[in-house]
Amino acid sequence: MDLKSNEPFWLIKNGLLATYPSLHQDKTCDILIVGGGITGALIAHQCVSMGKNCILIDKREIANGSSAATTSMLQYEIDKPLYQLMELIGTEGATACYDACGKAIDKIGLLASKIRSKAGFRVKDSLYYASRKKDIPWLEQEFNARKSAGFKVIWLTAEEIGKRYGLRDTFGGILSKQGGSIDAFCFAHELLLNSVKQGLEIFDKTELIGVKHNARTNVATLSTGVKIRAKKIIYCIGYETVGMIPEKFVDLLSTFAIVSEVDVSLYQRYKDLLIWNTSDPYLYMRTTDDGRFLIGGEDEEFRDPAKRDALVEKKSIKLEGAFHKIFNKPFYTDFSWAGTFGVTKDGLPYIGEHKAFKNSYFVCGFGGNGITFSVTGMEMVAYWLEKKTHPLAGWFKFGR
Ligand SMILES: Cc1cc2nc3c(=O)[nH]c(=O)nc-3n(C[C@H](O)[C@H](O)[C@H](O)COP(=O)(O)OP(=O)(O)OC[C@H]3O[C@@H](n4cnc5c(N)ncnc54)[C@H](O)[C@@H]3O)c2cc1C
């Protein structure tokens, strides 16, 4: 599956941060982690921290899947508004899911400081504003749901948003004290380099092409003609999981992003804020750690990579236009790209076991919270390895 167009900003900004060999001899390990994006990097960190003997493989270069294209907003807010998620799965479950995403942001901060990350993790406020007058009633309902659930939110009127942040074209919105951003491509590399020091073996350009499940071991066959025997396999293969799981569980679509030239004044004003709105599809914005402004959105409900990439220029112009409408300033694009994106029925990820795969676990952080979900996945993997049931397991399981 072609997950992204050619020029995602992070690949160019960071270059080749690390390179690993492909695998050409049989191996044995406790845990085989398949996929070396941000999810695989987090899960590998968890497993080696628990003293497990692990091997990680990736069919591409490390972090060259969706983790190279992501815009890496870290949000406690899930694509499905809290009040709607409460209607779907109940107050307790919905609040727990929002809460887990909030805690995941803190966890990323702790991890980043522990490994002395240079991936630009930054704690930010988050502004979710109504871009259409008709959205105000449900956004107020959302505000009340979040407030009752104990999240730190304040309501800002259109005038207050204009005064504080200089945004035009809003009708009011929710300001939350919980958000962040990071360069996920760089962070994935840093986490993996750190895990290598603790014994993780990494092989890229090494694709898993088949698995045989025996009573105690899984025998993985690789594209390089060799095998890995592993007690357990953890699949962190992002949107390509759709090729493995027999039933349909996620809708794949195309999404677009642009990043500006370095702009000191824009950076200074917005460096501590995530911005997103109620448009359909929604528009989202943040600064990058090297002083640029990033905008994403303009989703299209198809996955065809050729059709997607052919739209990059047109979508960039639309995103620039949206910026101009909101900020009354021109936007000077330096890089634009497109990527595949996955949306689930309830905005929640799929993390857990699947009946068709023995001794195996899937961590599929889908939706706008892909990264924070994968952080929760670390904790869930720890529970699974200790044969315990994680409190969120029921909300995230396959077949729910
Ligand atoms: C434009 C865009 C914007 C986004 N914005 C946000 C955002 O603001 N916040 C957020 O949280 N999320 C966002 N997301 C989602 C986020 O990017 C993903 O959730 C995240 O990158 C998924 O990481 P991953 O490691 O699971 O998948 P990937 O990065 O795709 O990694 C999976 C890896 O598995 C490897 N692989 C697949 N099959 C095999 C196999 N058979 N054998 C070996 N290796 C295999 C692939 O090569 C790949 O490297 C965005 C996504 C896009 C595209």
The ligand as an SDF file (V2000), in Angstrom:
LIG
                    3D

 53 58  0  0  0  0  0  0  0  0999 V2000
   -1.3290   13.4900    6.8530 C   0  0  0  0  0  0  0  0  0  0  0  0
   -1.5560   12.7770    8.1430 C   0  0  0  0  0  0  0  0  0  0  0  0
   -1.8060   13.5080    9.2980 C   0  0  0  0  0  0  0  0  0  0  0  0
   -1.9680   12.8650   10.5190 C   0  0  0  0  0  0  0  0  0  0  0  0
   -2.1210   13.6250   11.6240 N   0  0  0  0  0  0  0  0  0  0  0  0
   -2.1160   13.0390   12.8360 C   0  0  0  0  0  0  0  0  0  0  0  0
   -2.1000   13.8320   14.0020 C   0  0  0  0  0  0  0  0  0  0  0  0
   -2.1080   15.0700   13.9310 O   0  0  0  0  0  0  0  0  0  0  0  0
   -2.0750   13.2030   15.2120 N   0  0  0  0  0  0  0  0  0  0  0  0
   -2.0570   11.8400   15.3030 C   0  0  0  0  0  0  0  0  0  0  0  0
   -2.0170   11.3180   16.4180 O   0  0  0  0  0  0  0  0  0  0  0  0
   -2.0750   11.0650   14.2040 N   0  0  0  0  0  0  0  0  0  0  0  0
   -2.0940   11.6290   12.9810 C   0  0  0  0  0  0  0  0  0  0  0  0
   -2.0780   10.8640   11.8550 N   0  0  0  0  0  0  0  0  0  0  0  0
   -2.0930    9.4130   12.0290 C   0  0  0  0  0  0  0  0  0  0  0  0
   -0.7080    8.9300   12.4010 C   0  0  0  0  0  0  0  0  0  0  0  0
    0.1920    9.3730   11.4300 O   0  0  0  0  0  0  0  0  0  0  0  0
   -0.6970    7.4260   12.4520 C   0  0  0  0  0  0  0  0  0  0  0  0
   -1.5930    7.0010   13.4560 O   0  0  0  0  0  0  0  0  0  0  0  0
    0.6720    6.9080   12.8080 C   0  0  0  0  0  0  0  0  0  0  0  0
    1.6900    7.4490   12.0130 O   0  0  0  0  0  0  0  0  0  0  0  0
    0.6550    5.4120   12.6320 C   0  0  0  0  0  0  0  0  0  0  0  0
    1.9230    4.9340   12.9730 O   0  0  0  0  0  0  0  0  0  0  0  0
    2.2130    3.4160   12.7980 P   0  0  0  0  0  0  0  0  0  0  0  0
    3.5800    3.1970   13.2830 O   0  0  0  0  0  0  0  0  0  0  0  0
    1.1080    2.6250   13.3880 O   0  0  0  0  0  0  0  0  0  0  0  0
    2.1110    3.1930   11.2130 O   0  0  0  0  0  0  0  0  0  0  0  0
    3.2510    3.4510   10.1300 P   0  0  0  0  0  0  0  0  0  0  0  0
    4.0140    4.6620   10.3990 O   0  0  0  0  0  0  0  0  0  0  0  0
    2.5970    3.3180    8.7910 O   0  0  0  0  0  0  0  0  0  0  0  0
    4.2210    2.2420   10.3830 O   0  0  0  0  0  0  0  0  0  0  0  0
    3.8670    0.9120   10.0490 C   0  0  0  0  0  0  0  0  0  0  0  0
    5.0980    0.2540    9.5020 C   0  0  0  0  0  0  0  0  0  0  0  0
    4.8210   -1.1200    9.2650 O   0  0  0  0  0  0  0  0  0  0  0  0
    5.5560   -1.5270    8.1490 C   0  0  0  0  0  0  0  0  0  0  0  0
    4.9540   -2.7340    7.6050 N   0  0  0  0  0  0  0  0  0  0  0  0
    3.7100   -2.8890    7.1050 C   0  0  0  0  0  0  0  0  0  0  0  0
    3.5160   -4.1680    6.7140 N   0  0  0  0  0  0  0  0  0  0  0  0
    4.6640   -4.8360    6.9860 C   0  0  0  0  0  0  0  0  0  0  0  0
    5.1020   -6.1810    6.7980 C   0  0  0  0  0  0  0  0  0  0  0  0
    4.2960   -7.1280    6.2770 N   0  0  0  0  0  0  0  0  0  0  0  0
    6.3570   -6.5190    7.1480 N   0  0  0  0  0  0  0  0  0  0  0  0
    7.1960   -5.6000    7.6810 C   0  0  0  0  0  0  0  0  0  0  0  0
    6.8340   -4.2890    7.8810 N   0  0  0  0  0  0  0  0  0  0  0  0
    5.5840   -3.9290    7.5400 C   0  0  0  0  0  0  0  0  0  0  0  0
    5.4780   -0.3310    7.2090 C   0  0  0  0  0  0  0  0  0  0  0  0
    6.5430   -0.3310    6.2710 O   0  0  0  0  0  0  0  0  0  0  0  0
    5.5340    0.8540    8.1580 C   0  0  0  0  0  0  0  0  0  0  0  0
    6.8130    1.4280    8.3020 O   0  0  0  0  0  0  0  0  0  0  0  0
   -1.9290   11.4480   10.6020 C   0  0  0  0  0  0  0  0  0  0  0  0
   -1.7080   10.7030    9.4440 C   0  0  0  0  0  0  0  0  0  0  0  0
   -1.5110   11.3500    8.2300 C   0  0  0  0  0  0  0  0  0  0  0  0
   -1.2310   10.5200    7.0120 C   0  0  0  0  0  0  0  0  0  0  0  0
  1  2  1  0
  2  3  1  0
  2 52  2  0
  3  4  2  0
  4  5  1  0
  4 50  1  0
  5  6  2  0
  6  7  1  0
  6 13  1  0
  7  8  2  0
  7  9  1  0
  9 10  1  0
 10 11  2  0
 10 12  1  0
 12 13  2  0
 13 14  1  0
 14 15  1  0
 14 50  1  0
 15 16  1  0
 16 17  1  0
 16 18  1  0
 18 19  1  0
 18 20  1  0
 20 21  1  0
 20 22  1  0
 22 23  1  0
 23 24  1  0
 24 25  2  0
 24 26  1  0
 24 27  1  0
 27 28  1  0
 28 29  2  0
 28 30  1  0
 28 31  1  0
 31 32  1  0
 32 33  1  0
 33 34  1  0
 33 48  1  0
 34 35  1  0
 35 36  1  0
 35 46  1  0
 36 37  1  0
 36 45  1  0
 37 38  2  0
 38 39  1  0
 39 40  1  0
 39 45  2  0
 40 41  1  0
 40 42  2  0
 42 43  1  0
 43 44  2  0
 44 45  1  0
 46 47  1  0
 46 48  1  0
 48 49  1  0
 50 51  2  0
 51 52  1  0
 52 53  1  0
M  END
$$$$
